[in-house]
């Protein structure tokens, strides 16, 4: 399997496979591969975790700092999949 890394942070990496059928996410020793069509669902989940226990909807919760870079990277991955182009 050959990967094209399109989004990376110091801890979280999200890469779309060359055939664009899967997304490989890694953080430290954790690694998970999902079908590309599920990337948007994972983004929704990470956004919910970002806002978990927030005082108002749409605002960051107390755990947001742990998910900000992940949300940003997954947004790029979803844009890449939906737009058919490599995100910057």
Secondary structure, 3 states (H helix, E strand, C coil): CCEEEEEECCCEEEEEECCCCEEEEEECCEEEEEEHHHHHHHHHHHHHHHHCCCCCCCCCCCCHHHHHHHHHHHHHHHHHHHHCCCCC
